[in-house]
Amino acid sequence: MIRRILYSSLACDRLVTKDVFDIIRQSHNRNCKNGLTGGLLFLDGYFFQVLEGLPHAVQCRYKRIARDPRHTDLVVRQDVTTASPLFSNEWMALRDASQVDPQVLDRHGYMRGMPAEKFTGRQLLEFVLDCFGKNTECLNEEMDPTHPATSASMAPVPIDALQIQPLTAW
Ligand SMILES: Cc1cc2nc3c(=O)[nH]c(=O)nc-3n(C[C@H](O)[C@H](O)[C@H](O)COP(=O)(O)O)c2cc1C
């Protein structure tokens, strides 16, 4: 079983596309080493990141990411345990506005930041997957609480509620 986190955050004002490429380059190497996969969507100054892997690895990395001054206002929008990675073999895929089909934005009723009060974690995840051109059918089994492979909590989780373990063991 793996853990999958989806969070949104606000990029700091000075951040430009080159900085995002730097984040991806470094994340790629580190995630590969730590067995983490996922995707980072950068849209209108907001990040949406899917991070998945062994629970402890996800937790440790998320803790570091949350402290990074290149973004603020992190909100964990989904935190699930699942058998199926969505980005298997992609250490950290990237999409920015230039790579997203405007029809995808329309289809999901895109609003800047995909605010939590209007878009559930599930809706945000479907939007992110669509931006990456991924099929969302694999999520259907996660809607079934009796599915043996999945235990999912779909409500947005405040960062403070995340149980962060000490880093010493990693
Ligand atoms: C939006 C965003 C996403 C990031 N994603 C990752 C990631 O997936 N993996 C990673 O190793 N670092 C990622 N980073 C960089 C981390 O915040 C941090 O700089 C890195 O993990 C090194 O942390 P450390 O110096 O405490 O070891 C991300 C940073 C930002 C701003």
The ligand as a MOL file (V3000), in Angstrom:
LIG
                    3D

  0  0  0     0  0            999 V3000
M  V30 BEGIN CTAB
M  V30 COUNTS 31 33 0 0 0
M  V30 BEGIN ATOM
M  V30 1 C 5.9310 23.3030 -5.0300 0
M  V30 2 C 7.1330 22.5150 -4.5730 0
M  V30 3 C 7.1650 21.1540 -4.7790 0
M  V30 4 C 8.2720 20.4030 -4.3910 0
M  V30 5 N 8.2860 19.0610 -4.6010 0
M  V30 6 C 9.3520 18.3370 -4.2220 0
M  V30 7 C 9.3900 16.9440 -4.4130 0
M  V30 8 O 8.4680 16.3210 -4.9610 0
M  V30 9 N 10.4970 16.2680 -4.0080 0
M  V30 10 C 11.5580 16.9020 -3.4270 0
M  V30 11 O 12.5300 16.2480 -3.0860 0
M  V30 12 N 11.5460 18.2300 -3.2330 0
M  V30 13 C 10.4790 18.9580 -3.6160 0
M  V30 14 N 10.4790 20.3170 -3.4160 0
M  V30 15 C 11.6610 20.9260 -2.7860 0
M  V30 16 C 11.5380 20.7960 -1.2800 0
M  V30 17 O 10.7190 21.8250 -0.7780 0
M  V30 18 C 12.9180 20.8850 -0.5860 0
M  V30 19 O 13.6190 21.9930 -1.0630 0
M  V30 20 C 13.7080 19.6330 -0.8730 0
M  V30 21 O 12.9510 18.5070 -0.5460 0
M  V30 22 C 15.0270 19.6180 -0.0800 0
M  V30 23 O 14.7500 19.6740 1.2710 0
M  V30 24 P 15.9110 19.5890 2.3540 0
M  V30 25 O 16.9290 20.6280 1.9210 0
M  V30 26 O 15.2460 19.9120 3.6520 0
M  V30 27 O 16.4430 18.1990 2.2570 0
M  V30 28 C 9.3780 21.0630 -3.7880 0
M  V30 29 C 9.3220 22.4510 -3.5710 0
M  V30 30 C 8.2190 23.1700 -3.9650 0
M  V30 31 C 8.1890 24.6550 -3.7510 0
M  V30 END ATOM
M  V30 BEGIN BOND
M  V30 1 1 1 2
M  V30 2 1 2 3
M  V30 3 2 2 30
M  V30 4 2 3 4
M  V30 5 1 4 5
M  V30 6 1 4 28
M  V30 7 2 5 6
M  V30 8 1 6 7
M  V30 9 1 6 13
M  V30 10 2 7 8
M  V30 11 1 7 9
M  V30 12 1 9 10
M  V30 13 2 10 11
M  V30 14 1 10 12
M  V30 15 2 12 13
M  V30 16 1 13 14
M  V30 17 1 14 15
M  V30 18 1 14 28
M  V30 19 1 15 16
M  V30 20 1 16 17
M  V30 21 1 16 18
M  V30 22 1 18 19
M  V30 23 1 18 20
M  V30 24 1 20 21
M  V30 25 1 20 22
M  V30 26 1 22 23
M  V30 27 1 23 24
M  V30 28 2 24 25
M  V30 29 1 24 26
M  V30 30 1 24 27
M  V30 31 2 28 29
M  V30 32 1 29 30
M  V30 33 1 30 31
M  V30 END BOND
M  V30 END CTAB
M  END
